[in-house]
Amino acid sequence: MLSSETSVDMINAIITAFGVLTKGTNFIRLLGGLWVTVWIALVSVVFSIVLGILFGMLMTLKNRAIKIISKIYLEIMRIMPQMVLLFMAYYGLTRAFNISLSGEAASILVFTLWGTAEMGDLVRGSLESVPKHQYESGRAIGLTERQVFFYIIIPQTLRSLIPLSMNLITRMIKTTSLVVFVGVIEVVKIGQQIIEANRLTIPTASIAVYFVIFMMYFFVCWILNLGAKKLEQTL
């Protein structure tokens, strides 16, 4: 059992650690870093959804060449770690083609390529999971192929796609923490700067800083999940 004096010391240490967030503009800086993280994730997600839907529809075509190319692209995006892709985009492309690419642009490019592959596979699976008799029933009542697709197939696809896509989106948001390695000043980087600046005066600052960062990621993903559930209920 811990003595009362030890318990008091621990409580004081935790209070002191959280006090670092009230110093100057530390908490405002963390919020600014969170916005950078959310902005990169949001742009990547929007591009990934649009391109992923098109890629998923393309993967359902009965064309051998398209299937092979799609499979290779999908496997590369799945096997290659996102950090390696970031380094290749940020350092490799700039040196190989002598182009100026910021850390944010490289991050959006990589997350979009990764998200498009994953989203495309989800769309393909959702489209192929619709029973064949749904197509036949639509044609039997006189609907055109386009009407069957928009009025019968898409609504059923969306119901199964929303929870799966939300899992991918939350993964993309959490993976944005890797952008710190290509020079992007986001929430984790700012947290590290705050911890380093107070390393001597408040050694326990990392407890408070990383806890707040964890809660920021949690609330962003939690709000997205709530929105997805509401959307799923309306469909």
Backbone as CSV, one residue per row, in Angstrom:
resi,resn,N_x,N_y,N_z,CA_x,CA_y,CA_z,C_x,C_y,C_z
1,MET,0.841,-1.194,0.000,0.000,0.000,0.000,0.886,1.258,0.000
2,LEU,0.439,2.281,-0.717,1.175,3.530,-0.744,0.870,4.334,0.502
3,SER,1.898,4.972,1.056,1.681,5.826,2.223,0.929,7.073,1.794
4,SER,0.318,7.755,2.793,-0.439,8.965,2.494,0.461,10.044,1.915
5,GLU,1.715,10.094,2.394,2.652,11.099,1.885,2.993,10.843,0.428
6,THR,3.190,9.546,0.096,3.479,9.194,-1.299,2.296,9.506,-2.202
7,SER,1.102,9.231,-1.716,-0.108,9.513,-2.500,-0.256,10.999,-2.763
8,VAL,0.009,11.804,-1.754,-0.072,13.257,-1.910,0.953,13.743,-2.920
9,ASP,2.163,13.178,-2.855,3.213,13.559,-3.809,2.813,13.209,-5.242
10,MET,2.191,12.054,-5.416,1.753,11.649,-6.749,0.671,12.576,-7.270
11,ILE,-0.276,12.917,-6.413,-1.353,13.826,-6.820,-0.786,15.190,-7.185
12,ASN,0.146,15.679,-6.381,0.766,16.980,-6.664,1.538,16.943,-7.978
13,ALA,2.197,15.811,-8.250,2.954,15.672,-9.499,2.019,15.705,-10.702
14,ILE,0.867,15.038,-10.582,-0.100,15.029,-11.680,-0.682,16.420,-11.897
15,ILE,-1.017,17.116,-10.788,-1.556,18.481,-10.895,-0.542,19.395,-11.557
16,THR,0.713,19.248,-11.143,1.777,20.053,-11.742,1.931,19.752,-13.224
17,ALA,1.816,18.457,-13.570,1.936,18.060,-14.979,0.855,18.717,-15.829
18,PHE,-0.372,18.717,-15.339,-1.459,19.328,-16.108,-1.355,20.847,-16.114
19,GLY,-0.627,21.386,-15.138,-0.434,22.830,-15.113,0.345,23.350,-16.297
20,VAL,1.123,22.453,-16.951,1.892,22.882,-18.116,0.981,23.331,-19.254
21,LEU,-0.246,22.807,-19.276,-1.178,23.162,-20.353,-1.715,24.582,-20.209
22,THR,-1.628,25.132,-18.981,-2.128,26.493,-18.748,-1.033,27.537,-18.899
23,LYS,0.180,27.087,-19.135,1.286,28.029,-19.302,1.261,28.642,-20.699
24,GLY,1.252,29.950,-20.751,1.277,30.631,-22.039,0.141,30.195,-22.950
25,THR,0.511,29.801,-24.170,-0.497,29.384,-25.170,-0.366,27.896,-25.492
26,ASN,0.117,27.116,-24.531,0.357,25.696,-24.808,-0.889,24.957,-25.281
27,PHE,-2.006,25.164,-24.595,-3.224,24.446,-24.980,-3.747,24.926,-26.331
28,ILE,-3.649,26.236,-26.573,-4.070,26.789,-27.874,-3.194,26.219,-28.986
29,ARG,-1.911,26.059,-28.697,-1.002,25.474,-29.692,-1.392,24.025,-29.998
30,LEU,-1.777,23.281,-28.961,-2.219,21.896,-29.191,-3.466,21.863,-30.055
31,LEU,-4.393,22.786,-29.804,-5.608,22.854,-30.628,-5.261,23.197,-32.079
32,GLY,-4.303,24.093,-32.252,-3.861,24.424,-33.611,-3.240,23.225,-34.299
33,GLY,-2.447,22.459,-33.549,-1.865,21.237,-34.111,-2.922,20.208,-34.448
34,LEU,-3.962,20.140,-33.608,-5.062,19.214,-33.895,-5.762,19.602,-35.192
35,TRP,-5.925,20.891,-35.423,-6.569,21.336,-36.659,-5.744,20.927,-37.876
36,VAL,-4.417,21.010,-37.790,-3.557,20.562,-38.897,-3.786,19.080,-39.156
37,THR,-3.841,18.303,-38.081,-4.083,16.862,-38.204,-5.434,16.593,-38.857
38,VAL,-6.476,17.263,-38.363,-7.830,17.047,-38.887,-7.922,17.512,-40.332
39,TRP,-7.265,18.628,-40.664,-7.326,19.161,-42.027,-6.689,18.185,-43.013
40,ILE,-5.513,17.667,-42.681,-4.848,16.687,-43.549,-5.715,15.447,-43.714
41,ALA,-6.285,14.963,-42.597,-7.136,13.773,-42.651,-8.403,14.044,-43.450
42,LEU,-9.010,15.221,-43.250,-10.270,15.549,-43.926,-10.094,15.612,-45.434
43,VAL,-9.059,16.312,-45.893,-8.811,16.419,-47.341,-8.519,15.036,-47.922
44,SER,-7.711,14.262,-47.213,-7.372,12.907,-47.688,-8.605,12.024,-47.755
45,VAL,-9.477,12.135,-46.752,-10.689,11.310,-46.713,-11.632,11.669,-47.855
46,VAL,-11.807,12.958,-48.118,-12.703,13.389,-49.204,-12.208,12.840,-50.547
47,PHE,-10.920,13.014,-50.817,-10.352,12.483,-52.063,-10.465,10.960,-52.112
48,SER,-10.221,10.316,-50.968,-10.251,8.847,-50.921,-11.646,8.312,-51.180
49,ILE,-12.670,8.983,-50.643,-14.047,8.526,-50.848,-14.429,8.626,-52.325
50,VAL,-14.156,9.800,-52.920,-14.523,10.011,-54.329,-13.764,9.044,-55.239
51,LEU,-12.444,9.005,-55.088,-11.635,8.135,-55.939,-11.851,6.665,-55.598
52,GLY,-12.104,6.371,-54.311,-12.326,4.991,-53.897,-13.600,4.411,-54.474
53,ILE,-14.647,5.225,-54.554,-15.903,4.763,-55.159,-15.681,4.418,-56.625
54,LEU,-14.975,5.307,-57.327,-14.688,5.043,-58.747,-13.798,3.809,-58.903
55,PHE,-12.805,3.688,-58.026,-11.889,2.545,-58.098,-12.621,1.247,-57.782
56,GLY,-13.528,1.293,-56.796,-14.290,0.097,-56.444,-15.197,-0.355,-57.568
57,MET,-15.838,0.600,-58.233,-16.682,0.256,-59.376,-15.846,-0.317,-60.511
58,LEU,-14.634,0.245,-60.675,-13.739,-0.246,-61.720,-13.313,-1.683,-61.435
59,MET,-13.129,-2.009,-60.160,-12.683,-3.353,-59.789,-13.735,-4.422,-60.045
60,THR,-14.993,-4.015,-60.186,-16.064,-4.990,-60.445,-16.202,-5.328,-61.923
61,LEU,-15.481,-4.603,-62.786,-15.575,-4.869,-64.222,-14.949,-6.228,-64.557
62,LYS,-15.520,-6.896,-65.537,-15.023,-8.216,-65.959,-13.916,-8.059,-66.993
63,ASN,-12.864,-7.384,-66.578,-11.726,-7.160,-67.470,-10.469,-7.656,-66.760
64,ARG,-9.790,-8.600,-67.353,-8.650,-9.239,-66.701,-7.507,-8.257,-66.433
65,ALA,-7.215,-7.402,-67.396,-6.124,-6.441,-67.234,-6.418,-5.472,-66.085
66,ILE,-7.652,-4.976,-66.032,-8.035,-4.054,-64.954,-7.953,-4.743,-63.596
67,LYS,-8.396,-5.988,-63.542,-8.350,-6.732,-62.281,-6.917,-6.940,-61.796
68,ILE,-6.005,-7.251,-62.713,-4.603,-7.483,-62.338,-3.965,-6.189,-61.831
69,ILE,-4.166,-5.094,-62.586,-3.589,-3.802,-62.193,-4.156,-3.343,-60.853
70,SER,-5.465,-3.502,-60.691,-6.116,-3.100,-59.440,-5.589,-3.905,-58.262
71,LYS,-5.399,-5.208,-58.477,-4.908,-6.084,-57.418,-3.486,-5.701,-57.010
72,ILE,-2.647,-5.395,-57.991,-1.264,-4.998,-57.699,-1.241,-3.699,-56.900
73,TYR,-2.018,-2.726,-57.342,-2.094,-1.429,-56.641,-2.589,-1.608,-55.211
74,LEU,-3.629,-2.403,-55.043,-4.201,-2.637,-53.717,-3.198,-3.316,-52.790
75,GLU,-2.504,-4.321,-53.295,-1.546,-5.058,-52.459,-0.349,-4.190,-52.082
76,ILE,0.108,-3.348,-53.016,1.230,-2.446,-52.708,0.848,-1.488,-51.588
77,MET,-0.349,-0.911,-51.676,-0.804,0.029,-50.657,-1.004,-0.649,-49.304
78,ARG,-1.392,-1.919,-49.326,-1.613,-2.636,-48.071,-0.314,-3.108,-47.435
79,ILE,0.623,-3.557,-48.255,1.863,-4.134,-47.734,2.856,-3.054,-47.309
80,MET,2.942,-1.988,-48.085,3.924,-0.944,-47.814,3.510,-0.120,-46.600
81,PRO,4.367,0.006,-45.583,4.034,0.840,-44.417,3.825,2.296,-44.829
82,GLN,2.891,2.964,-44.169,2.596,4.351,-44.513,3.806,5.259,-44.309
83,MET,4.630,4.956,-43.318,5.815,5.779,-43.083,6.778,5.703,-44.264
84,VAL,6.940,4.507,-44.830,7.818,4.345,-45.994,7.254,5.123,-47.180
85,LEU,5.945,5.055,-47.365,5.307,5.809,-48.448,5.503,7.310,-48.264
86,LEU,5.410,7.782,-47.012,5.629,9.197,-46.738,7.054,9.612,-47.094
87,PHE,8.030,8.792,-46.709,9.422,9.105,-47.021,9.659,9.100,-48.529
88,MET,9.042,8.128,-49.214,9.198,8.050,-50.665,8.602,9.273,-51.347
89,ALA,7.433,9.708,-50.863,6.765,10.859,-51.473,7.494,12.161,-51.161
90,TYR,7.899,12.321,-49.887,8.478,13.604,-49.468,9.936,13.758,-49.891
91,TYR,10.714,12.691,-49.722,12.135,12.771,-50.066,12.428,12.225,-51.461
92,GLY,11.755,11.134,-51.839,12.037,10.505,-53.124,11.563,11.323,-54.310
93,LEU,10.301,11.752,-54.305,9.759,12.493,-55.441,10.455,13.826,-55.633
94,THR,10.749,14.502,-54.519,11.374,15.822,-54.634,12.767,15.735,-55.259
95,ARG,13.496,14.685,-54.923,14.854,14.553,-55.459,14.857,13.930,-56.852
96,ALA,13.971,12.961,-57.079,13.962,12.276,-58.375,13.466,13.174,-59.495
97,PHE,12.450,13.997,-59.194,11.836,14.831,-60.242,12.071,16.321,-60.014
98,ASN,12.865,16.648,-58.989,13.217,18.044,-58.715,11.962,18.931,-58.589
99,ILE,11.029,18.473,-57.774,9.807,19.240,-57.550,9.738,19.655,-56.090
100,SER,9.032,20.732,-55.848,8.872,21.230,-54.483,7.574,20.671,-53.905
101,LEU,7.692,19.863,-52.872,6.534,19.219,-52.274,6.594,19.416,-50.764
102,SER,5.607,20.109,-50.221,5.581,20.351,-48.778,5.220,19.069,-48.034
103,GLY,5.458,19.062,-46.736,5.108,17.907,-45.923,3.616,17.642,-45.935
104,GLU,2.812,18.719,-45.911,1.360,18.556,-45.951,0.898,17.945,-47.271
105,ALA,1.470,18.432,-48.382,1.083,17.913,-49.704,1.482,16.445,-49.843
106,ALA,2.690,16.112,-49.378,3.142,14.719,-49.447,2.258,13.817,-48.599
107,SER,1.846,14.311,-47.438,0.982,13.529,-46.549,-0.379,13.282,-47.184
108,ILE,-0.963,14.320,-47.767,-2.274,14.180,-48.419,-2.173,13.217,-49.593
109,LEU,-1.098,13.315,-50.367,-0.895,12.412,-51.507,-0.842,10.958,-51.046
110,VAL,-0.045,10.691,-50.020,0.126,9.315,-49.535,-1.164,8.780,-48.939
111,PHE,-1.820,9.559,-48.094,-3.049,9.090,-47.455,-4.185,8.929,-48.460
112,THR,-4.168,9.749,-49.509,-5.185,9.601,-50.548,-4.967,8.312,-51.343
113,LEU,-3.714,8.037,-51.703,-3.408,6.794,-52.426,-3.779,5.575,-51.583
114,TRP,-3.416,5.613,-50.316,-3.738,4.507,-49.405,-5.248,4.398,-49.195
115,GLY,-5.893,5.533,-48.915,-7.334,5.517,-48.675,-8.139,5.107,-49.891
116,THR,-7.685,5.524,-51.083,-8.385,5.134,-52.312,-8.349,3.625,-52.499
117,ALA,-7.200,3.019,-52.243,-7.076,1.562,-52.391,-7.992,0.840,-51.408
118,GLU,-7.953,1.257,-50.140,-8.762,0.596,-49.114,-10.254,0.837,-49.339
119,MET,-10.614,2.087,-49.650,-12.019,2.403,-49.895,-12.534,1.682,-51.135
120,GLY,-11.709,1.607,-52.161,-12.099,0.902,-53.381,-12.410,-0.557,-53.117
121,ASP,-11.599,-1.184,-52.274,-11.842,-2.595,-51.953,-13.126,-2.751,-51.143
122,LEU,-13.411,-1.790,-50.268,-14.661,-1.833,-49.504,-15.869,-1.675,-50.423
123,VAL,-15.763,-0.741,-51.370,-16.855,-0.524,-52.333,-17.059,-1.769,-53.187
124,ARG,-15.960,-2.353,-53.643,-16.056,-3.583,-54.447,-16.759,-4.689,-53.659
125,GLY,-16.343,-4.890,-52.423,-16.956,-5.930,-51.609,-18.435,-5.678,-51.361
126,SER,-18.789,-4.409,-51.118,-20.193,-4.071,-50.868,-21.043,-4.273,-52.118
127,LEU,-20.509,-3.888,-53.276,-21.248,-4.071,-54.529,-21.443,-5.550,-54.839
128,GLU,-20.400,-6.338,-54.631,-20.481,-7.758,-54.960,-21.298,-8.543,-53.936
129,SER,-21.544,-7.940,-52.757,-22.331,-8.635,-51.732,-23.834,-8.535,-51.977
130,VAL,-24.232,-7.625,-52.878,-25.661,-7.497,-53.201,-26.084,-8.727,-53.999
131,PRO,-27.102,-9.449,-53.560,-27.528,-10.675,-54.258,-27.897,-10.414,-55.719
132,LYS,-27.598,-11.359,-56.583,-27.870,-11.206,-58.008,-29.354,-11.037,-58.301
133,HIS,-30.189,-11.642,-57.431,-31.626,-11.561,-57.717,-32.158,-10.130,-57.553
134,GLN,-31.403,-9.267,-56.857,-31.809,-7.868,-56.745,-31.746,-7.185,-58.111
135,TYR,-30.691,-7.499,-58.863,-30.589,-6.975,-60.226,-31.732,-7.508,-61.087
136,GLU,-31.967,-8.808,-60.969,-33.002,-9.447,-61.784,-34.396,-8.931,-61.429
137,SER,-34.638,-8.678,-60.160,-35.945,-8.157,-59.737,-36.178,-6.766,-60.299
138,GLY,-35.120,-5.941,-60.294,-35.241,-4.589,-60.842,-35.541,-4.608,-62.325
139,ARG,-34.857,-5.494,-63.050,-35.111,-5.588,-64.489,-36.508,-6.138,-64.756
140,ALA,-36.969,-7.038,-63.892,-38.281,-7.664,-64.087,-39.424,-6.661,-63.972
141,ILE,-39.240,-5.606,-63.174,-40.318,-4.610,-63.029,-40.148,-3.453,-64.013
142,GLY,-39.213,-3.612,-64.943,-39.084,-2.647,-66.030,-38.079,-1.537,-65.814
143,LEU,-37.237,-1.646,-64.800,-36.227,-0.615,-64.564,-35.058,-0.796,-65.520
144,THR,-34.468,0.327,-65.917,-33.275,0.273,-66.744,-32.076,-0.103,-65.870
145,GLU,-30.931,-0.409,-66.507,-29.732,-0.768,-65.752,-29.301,0.370,-64.828
146,ARG,-29.413,1.610,-65.317,-29.047,2.761,-64.487,-29.996,2.902,-63.302
147,GLN,-31.286,2.725,-63.521,-32.259,2.818,-62.436,-32.060,1.709,-61.404
148,VAL,-31.745,0.516,-61.876,-31.465,-0.596,-60.956,-30.279,-0.249,-60.073
149,PHE,-29.266,0.323,-60.686,-28.042,0.639,-59.946,-28.294,1.741,-58.913
150,PHE,-28.982,2.812,-59.317,-29.158,3.962,-58.426,-30.258,3.752,-57.384
151,TYR,-31.321,3.035,-57.719,-32.458,2.904,-56.812,-32.434,1.628,-55.970
152,ILE,-31.691,0.622,-56.414,-31.699,-0.653,-55.698,-30.313,-1.001,-55.141
153,ILE,-29.300,-0.931,-55.996,-27.969,-1.398,-55.602,-27.279,-0.408,-54.670
154,ILE,-27.260,0.879,-55.042,-26.548,1.870,-54.235,-27.087,1.969,-52.808
155,PRO,-28.425,2.061,-52.591,-28.910,2.123,-51.196,-28.465,0.935,-50.345
156,GLN,-28.491,-0.266,-50.911,-28.054,-1.443,-50.157,-26.550,-1.420,-49.922
157,THR,-25.817,-0.920,-50.908,-24.363,-0.833,-50.770,-23.976,0.139,-49.666
158,LEU,-24.662,1.285,-49.596,-24.346,2.297,-48.593,-24.556,1.786,-47.175
159,ARG,-25.612,0.999,-46.975,-25.897,0.488,-45.628,-24.756,-0.361,-45.091
160,SER,-24.166,-1.161,-45.950,-23.045,-2.007,-45.510,-21.715,-1.273,-45.561
161,LEU,-21.647,-0.211,-46.374,-20.376,0.489,-46.577,-20.069,1.489,-45.469
162,ILE,-21.089,2.128,-44.906,-20.868,3.200,-43.930,-20.066,2.745,-42.716
163,PRO,-20.466,1.680,-42.016,-19.651,1.272,-40.850,-18.238,0.854,-41.219
164,LEU,-18.076,0.217,-42.375,-16.747,-0.198,-42.817,-15.878,1.012,-43.163
165,SER,-16.465,1.992,-43.830,-15.706,3.177,-44.222,-15.345,4.025,-43.008
166,MET,-16.195,4.047,-41.978,-15.879,4.806,-40.777,-14.677,4.212,-40.064
167,ASN,-14.559,2.905,-40.094,-13.380,2.267,-39.515,-12.117,2.703,-40.250
168,LEU,-12.201,2.781,-41.575,-11.063,3.232,-42.373,-10.742,4.694,-42.076
169,ILE,-11.767,5.535,-41.969,-11.549,6.963,-41.727,-10.879,7.200,-40.382
170,THR,-11.320,6.503,-39.341,-10.690,6.655,-38.028,-9.237,6.174,-38.064
171,ARG,-8.966,5.115,-38.828,-7.584,4.652,-38.985,-6.731,5.713,-39.670
172,MET,-7.296,6.390,-40.665,-6.560,7.427,-41.374,-6.264,8.604,-40.450
173,ILE,-7.242,8.971,-39.609,-7.035,10.076,-38.682,-5.909,9.750,-37.706
174,LYS,-5.920,8.532,-37.168,-4.883,8.142,-36.210,-3.518,8.022,-36.879
175,THR,-3.496,7.609,-38.136,-2.220,7.435,-38.840,-1.586,8.764,-39.213
176,THR,-2.366,9.853,-39.182,-1.794,11.164,-39.502,-0.709,11.574,-38.518
177,SER,-0.613,10.889,-37.377,0.462,11.197,-36.430,1.840,10.950,-37.050
178,LEU,1.901,10.166,-38.126,3.173,9.878,-38.789,3.718,11.074,-39.564
179,VAL,2.873,12.061,-39.844,3.328,13.188,-40.674,4.398,14.009,-39.963
180,VAL,4.556,13.796,-38.670,5.611,14.492,-37.933,6.989,14.155,-38.501
181,PHE,7.129,12.978,-39.129,8.422,12.540,-39.651,8.783,13.210,-40.970
182,VAL,7.839,13.939,-41.571,8.157,14.680,-42.795,8.032,16.187,-42.549
183,GLY,8.206,16.562,-41.291,8.314,17.983,-40.966,7.022,18.730,-40.763
184,VAL,5.905,18.043,-40.688,4.627,18.719,-40.471,4.455,19.001,-38.985
185,ILE,4.150,20.249,-38.643,3.971,20.632,-37.242,2.507,20.395,-36.871
186,GLU,2.214,19.177,-36.426,0.842,18.845,-36.033,0.802,18.600,-34.527
187,VAL,-0.304,18.027,-34.046,-0.547,17.989,-32.610,0.517,17.197,-31.846
188,VAL,0.985,16.070,-32.386,1.997,15.277,-31.689,3.325,16.032,-31.629
189,LYS,3.707,16.678,-32.733,4.951,17.448,-32.763,4.898,18.596,-31.760
190,ILE,3.790,19.298,-31.711,3.654,20.404,-30.758,3.701,19.883,-29.328
191,GLY,3.070,18.728,-29.101,3.138,18.109,-27.779,4.567,17.802,-27.375
192,GLN,5.355,17.292,-28.319,6.764,17.001,-28.044,7.551,18.275,-27.738
193,GLN,7.218,19.350,-28.455,7.890,20.625,-28.210,7.576,21.148,-26.810
194,ILE,6.316,21.029,-26.394,5.922,21.484,-25.055,6.625,20.661,-23.978
195,ILE,6.694,19.351,-24.176,7.366,18.476,-23.205,8.851,18.818,-23.105
196,GLU,9.492,19.035,-24.243,10.921,19.340,-24.255,11.204,20.690,-23.601
197,ALA,10.321,21.667,-23.824,10.521,22.999,-23.251,10.382,22.997,-21.733
198,ASN,9.642,22.031,-21.190,9.412,21.971,-19.739,10.086,20.747,-19.103
199,ARG,11.043,20.170,-19.811,11.667,18.925,-19.358,12.334,19.071,-17.998
200,LEU,12.964,20.215,-17.733,13.697,20.409,-16.485,12.799,20.892,-15.355
201,THR,11.852,21.770,-15.679,10.999,22.339,-14.626,9.816,21.443,-14.276
202,ILE,9.262,20.757,-15.283,8.115,19.870,-15.043,8.405,18.532,-15.729
203,PRO,9.143,17.652,-15.082,9.519,16.371,-15.711,8.323,15.482,-16.065
204,THR,7.200,15.671,-15.375,6.025,14.826,-15.617,5.072,15.423,-16.658
205,ALA,5.527,16.442,-17.384,4.651,17.109,-18.350,4.130,16.149,-19.412
206,SER,4.915,15.131,-19.755,4.496,14.189,-20.799,3.193,13.479,-20.439
207,ILE,2.944,13.255,-19.132,1.711,12.591,-18.700,0.504,13.397,-19.149
208,ALA,0.532,14.700,-18.857,-0.605,15.561,-19.198,-0.733,15.784,-20.693
209,VAL,0.402,16.052,-21.333,0.377,16.376,-22.760,-0.141,15.208,-23.585
210,TYR,0.392,14.016,-23.351,-0.035,12.866,-24.145,-1.458,12.429,-23.782
211,PHE,-1.874,12.656,-22.546,-3.260,12.358,-22.181,-4.219,13.269,-22.941
212,VAL,-3.883,14.549,-23.014,-4.737,15.500,-23.746,-4.759,15.170,-25.231
213,ILE,-3.607,14.808,-25.796,-3.565,14.420,-27.210,-4.434,13.190,-27.452
214,PHE,-4.337,12.217,-26.534,-5.181,11.024,-26.633,-6.660,11.400,-26.626
215,MET,-7.058,12.301,-25.714,-8.458,12.701,-25.622,-8.905,13.460,-26.878
216,MET,-8.013,14.241,-27.465,-8.343,14.956,-28.699,-8.641,13.976,-29.831
217,TYR,-7.770,12.987,-29.998,-8.011,11.965,-31.018,-9.302,11.198,-30.718
218,PHE,-9.513,10.900,-29.446,-10.706,10.144,-29.051,-11.976,10.901,-29.410
219,PHE,-12.034,12.191,-29.083,-13.254,12.956,-29.335,-13.511,13.144,-30.831
220,VAL,-12.448,13.346,-31.611,-12.629,13.483,-33.061,-13.229,12.203,-33.641
221,CYS,-12.653,11.053,-33.274,-13.142,9.771,-33.784,-14.531,9.441,-33.228
222,TRP,-14.774,9.799,-31.986,-16.079,9.544,-31.359,-17.185,10.332,-32.054
223,ILE,-16.919,11.613,-32.345,-17.909,12.442,-33.043,-18.194,11.878,-34.430
224,LEU,-17.152,11.441,-35.125,-17.338,10.841,-36.450,-18.185,9.576,-36.375
225,ASN,-17.948,8.747,-35.374,-18.727,7.515,-35.207,-20.186,7.818,-34.911
226,LEU,-20.440,8.837,-34.096,-21.827,9.235,-33.813,-22.521,9.694,-35.092
227,GLY,-21.800,10.505,-35.897,-22.379,10.964,-37.158,-22.655,9.815,-38.108
228,ALA,-21.761,8.834,-38.140,-21.951,7.676,-39.019,-23.163,6.859,-38.589
229,LYS,-23.365,6.702,-37.282,-24.522,5.954,-36.788,-25.823,6.658,-37.139
230,LYS,-25.830,7.990,-37.017,-27.022,8.755,-37.393,-27.317,8.606,-38.873
231,LEU,-26.259,8.682,-39.687,-26.425,8.548,-41.130,-26.907,7.152,-41.490
232,GLU,-26.373,6.155,-40.809,-26.758,4.766,-41.068,-28.230,4.535,-40.738
233,GLN,-28.725,5.202,-39.695,-30.117,5.042,-39.288,-31.085,5.705,-40.255
234,THR,-30.616,6.752,-40.947,-31.489,7.467,-41.881,-31.586,6.780,-43.239
235,LEU,-30.662,5.883,-43.528,-30.665,5.198,-44.840,-31.537,3.966,-44.810
